Amino acid sequence: MGSGPFLVALGGAVGTLTRHGVSLGLGHLDGWSVGWATVLVNVTGAFALGWLAAVLARRRASRAGLLLSTGVLGGYTTYSGFALDVVDSAREGVPVTALALVAVTLAAGFAACWAGVRLGSRTRATEASPVR
């Protein structure tokens, strides 16, 4: 079976706990709802995944990819949480918020991923030691 499942589980635990910490931390600030914390997590996760994909594309880094992209970033980001935030906003009678969550998540998420790929592509392969 190998170490793959363990790396994914370990990374997933780290990512999920990080997302939970962000939500708790932002929940104490005025003007931050769970929905907007989810947007922040998903957009920063999209940037990180774009950067990581570009950096790892030049290396043989299957274990690092499992740990970091599938594990950490898979646990950190949440499509199902985003969907529930949108549905809850619509059910609570604030459809403008629901639409804003969708629009901002999609636009900012794709832009952040693109920026991450661009930045990661500029990182020279010799700047970091090979990851395996």
Residue pairs with C-beta under 8 A, 6 or more apart in sequence:
3 63
4 63
4 66
7 63
7 66
7 67
7 71
8 66
8 67
8 70
8 71
8 74
9 71
10 67
10 71
11 66
11 67
11 68
11 70
11 71
11 72
11 73
11 74
11 75
12 70
12 71
12 72
12 74
12 75
13 75
14 71
14 72
14 75
15 71
15 72
15 73
15 74
15 75
15 76
15 77
16 75
16 76
17 75
18 72
18 75
18 76
19 41
19 75
19 76
19 77
19 78
22 37
22 40
22 41
23 34
23 37
23 38
23 41
26 32
26 36
26 37
26 40
27 34
27 37
34 85
35 85
35 86
35 88
35 89
35 97
35 101
36 101
38 78
38 81
38 82
38 85
38 101
38 105
39 82
39 101
39 104
39 105
39 108
41 76
41 77
41 78
42 77
42 78
42 79
42 82
42 105
42 109
43 104
43 105
43 108
43 109
43 112
44 112
45 73
45 76
45 77
46 77
46 109
46 110
46 112
46 113
46 116
47 112
47 113
47 115
47 116
48 73
48 76
48 116
49 69
49 73
49 77
49 113
49 116
50 112
50 113
50 114
50 115
50 116
50 117
50 118
50 119
50 120
51 116
51 117
51 119
51 120
52 65
52 68
52 69
52 73
52 116
52 120
53 69
53 116
53 117
53 120
54 116
54 117
54 118
54 119
54 120
54 121
54 123
55 120
55 123
55 128
56 64
56 65
56 68
56 69
56 131
58 125
59 125
59 130
59 131
59 132
60 130
60 132
61 130
61 131
61 132
62 132
63 131
63 132
64 131
64 132
82 101
82 105
85 101
86 98
86 101
86 102
87 98
89 95
89 97
89 98
89 101
90 98
